[in-house]
Amino acid sequence: MDTLNVRGNDNPNAINLGITREFNLTGHLLSKALEEWPENIAIVAPGRTVTFSELNNLVNKAGNFLLKHKVRIEERVVLLFEEGVDFLALYLGCIKIGAVPVAIHKNFKLHELRYILDDTRASLAVVTADIFLEVKNICKDLAWNTQIIVDKPNSNIAGASLAEELEDMNNELNVAPTTTDDVALWIYTQGTSGFPKATVHIHRSPLYVCQAYAQNFISLNREDIILSTSPIYSNLGIMEKIFFPLCSGATVLLRENYELVEDLIDDINTHKPTVFFGDPNTYARILAQNSEDEPLEFPSLRLCISGGQTLPLSTQLIWEKHFLRNIIDGLSSTEELYTYISNSTDKVRIGSVGKPINGYLVRLENKDGQPVQPGQYGNLLVNGGSMAKEFWNKRKKSSRSILGTWLDTGDKCTIDEDGYFYFMGKKEDMIYIDGQWVSPLDVEDNLLRLPQVDQAAVVSAMDNSDRMHLRAYIVLRPNIEPSGETANAIKYAYNNNQPPYLQIKWIEFVPSLPYSINGKLQRYKLR
């Protein structure tokens, strides 16, 4: 098969969105909402409920707030405050006036925050009071004139807040004359393989995901209630909490975070969501709260969907056994905006990430660019209508990853005879020992089945003879003491009957593992 021809072809499975070149994402989605479900509940937040009609007015107020502060088309606006109604209104208001929202997390390290603020060249940043002075001091040293506004009233900060200014704004706003190919939003990758990079997405991309995934794949509709634990500054959170409700008429439950799993369980029982989006750690935390004396029951849930990182087999099996319901696992990327491979809602192959979603082409290649056979490792490429335009100010990275209409995801996968894909890890995380490729995910999943292990991460390391071996970093379960005896017991239990190249040589006990602010394991820090 000619690889260049395959890569160069347009996607024959591409979805026709039925839109013209003159197109504004917010304007399109809000017009549909006002026409079809204006009085449906759009948002349920602590102490506040908002209909789609009310959300439209709030978005217009937010757009007029931005225009008052001289924000122009294509200029970036940094959103660095807690998710809530005002956050959604400002995010959508940016897009409606042609500006570009950049949602970031305040827990970035100071040098990362400085880099991002400089990288965005933002004309305006809305931030929380606790980091207002830090952001202001950073921006003083930058070449860009960035206005800094606090999100809520604070007696220690001069000037009106976002919340105060929104009250006085007009609730009528014209839609900016943008096109399908204009930039709509930036999303920073969460640093799983290095420093954060901005993926640049155009106006049509979120609509493509809404059609391919929310409407065609999971049949999201106006009767649904969404609960998502994905952070709103991530690609998953942006789609699940902002665009999926808008495109379908569903209600979204908003809460800043679920540090206590009891709060999450309480919200499920109280608000009775029908669709739950969570990451593997969240599902594991819920299962840890289950007991024979007080078994958990979530009868309202019709779909349980996992994203962000690979779902451990043990979590999937225990969840299915208790709730009689599968967790739908898939594969997504910030560059492609959302999930493009997934198990189906009615059939799950445990251990796999599923098959390509309609609207996406997927391909596994060897190092020579040729298709791999079932069972062989391959580099994963995807072709879909939601791919990022570029990595901002990263020409080399863009040219290596964006190959015409194809995205080189940087993932290693295998495929079985039935067409199901299995995620093996990022290219840089794969380990080559004694002529064999080793997926750290497989080793970690086996470690997690041991009674002593709460969390595990596996990387490669050289011994004194320059031979490659596996090193495991392990967080022990409560009440298990770290010791040489414990390490030997874990090594014996895991290494027993494993071939030499799969055996763990070193175990190091750690109090925690390094995760990105989006909850993804950062193995490069361990390496």
Protein Blocks (a to p, Z undefined) as FASTA:
>chain_A
ZZklmmmpccfkbccehiafbdcfklmmmmmmmmmmmmbcfbdcehiacdfklmmmmmmm
mmmmmmmnopaehiacdddbdedfklmmmmmmmmmnopacddddfkbcfklmmmmmmmno
pabdcddfklmmmmmmmmmmpmbdcddddfbdcfkbgcjdfklmmmmpccbdcdddbdfk
bcfbdcddehlnbccddddddfklmmmmmmmmmmmmnopafkbccddfbdfkbmklmmmm
mmmmmmnopacdddfbafblklmmmmmmmnopabdcddfklmmmmmmmpcfklccddfkb
mbdcdehiacdfklmmmmmmmnopacddddddfklopafbdcdfkbccehiabjadehia
cddddfkopacdehiacddddddfkbcfbdehilklmmmmmghjaccehpacdddfkopa
cdfbdfklpcceehiacdfklmmmmmmmpmkbmbdcddddddfkopacddddddddehia
cdfklmmmmmmmmmgopafklpcfbdcddfbdcddfkopacfklmZZ
